[in-house]
Amino acid sequence: MDLKEKLLEVELIDVRQPDELTGELGHIPGARRVTLQTELEKFLPSQDAEKTFVFICRSGGRSSRATEMALSAGLKHSFNLMGGMIRWNALDLPVSKETK
């Protein structure tokens, strides 16, 4: 399996507020928005424990909390995108500022 195929198996979860996705930093194309404060607790129990999740926020703080919550919920392949969208943008990786 090559990296491109492996990336298709990863679920990118953006835990920011909806207005942040179209703001200055944008969002990663293909990421799913699940707001930390209002939706994540309901989202986690319904997920496949064998799937790989990467949680994203602005700078890594909220996504770190989301990752801890996911691990506590039994999602053992959960990771934090360290540095968040600030770091993603600094690396000049693909972003979208369009609404979903």
C-alpha positions in Angstrom: 0.0 0.0 0.0 1.4 3.4 -0.9 1.1 6.6 1.0 -1.7 8.0 -1.2 -3.8 4.9 -0.4 -3.0 5.1 3.3 -4.1 8.7 3.5 -7.5 7.7 2.1 -8.0 5.6 5.2 -7.3 8.5 7.6 -10.3 10.5 8.8 -9.4 14.2 9.2 -11.5 15.8 11.8 -11.5 19.6 12.2 -12.8 20.6 15.6 -12.9 24.4 15.1 -16.1 26.5 14.9 -17.7 26.8 11.4 -16.6 30.4 10.8 -13.0 29.4 11.3 -13.1 27.1 8.3 -13.5 29.9 5.8 -11.3 32.4 7.7 -7.7 33.4 7.2 -6.3 29.8 7.7 -9.0 28.0 5.8 -9.4 24.2 6.2 -7.8 21.0 4.8 -9.7 19.8 1.8 -11.7 16.7 2.7 -11.6 17.3 6.4 -14.9 16.7 8.3 -16.0 19.4 10.8 -17.0 18.1 14.2 -17.1 21.0 16.7 -15.2 20.2 19.9 -17.6 22.1 22.2 -20.9 20.8 20.8 -20.6 17.7 18.6 -17.5 15.6 19.4 -18.9 13.8 22.5 -21.8 12.5 20.3 -19.6 11.7 17.3 -16.9 9.6 19.0 -19.0 6.6 20.2 -20.3 5.9 16.7 -16.9 5.6 15.1 -14.9 2.5 14.1 -12.2 1.9 16.7 -9.9 0.5 14.0 -10.0 3.6 11.9 -7.3 6.3 12.1 -8.3 9.8 13.1 -6.3 13.0 12.9 -7.8 15.9 14.8 -7.2 19.5 13.6 -7.7 23.0 15.0 -6.1 26.4 14.7 -2.9 25.8 16.7 -3.1 22.3 18.2 -4.7 23.0 21.6 -8.3 22.0 20.9 -7.3 19.1 18.7 -5.1 17.9 21.5 -8.1 17.8 23.8 -10.1 16.1 21.0 -7.4 13.5 20.6 -7.4 12.7 24.3 -11.2 12.4 24.3 -11.0 10.0 21.3 -8.4 7.8 22.9 -10.5 7.7 26.1 -13.5 6.6 23.9 -11.5 3.7 22.6 -10.4 5.2 19.3 -6.8 3.9 19.7 -5.5 5.3 16.4 -6.2 9.0 17.1 -3.6 11.7 16.5 -3.3 15.4 17.0 -2.1 17.6 14.1 0.6 19.4 16.1 0.7 23.1 15.3 -2.7 22.9 13.7 -3.7 25.0 10.7 -1.1 27.6 11.5 1.7 25.0 10.9 -0.2 23.5 7.9 -0.3 26.9 6.3 3.4 27.7 7.2 4.3 24.5 5.3 2.3 25.7 2.3 0.1 22.6 2.2 -3.2 22.6 0.4 -6.1 24.6 2.0 -9.6 25.7 1.0 -11.5 28.7 2.2 -14.8 27.6 0.5 -17.8 26.7 2.5 -18.7 23.0 2.8 
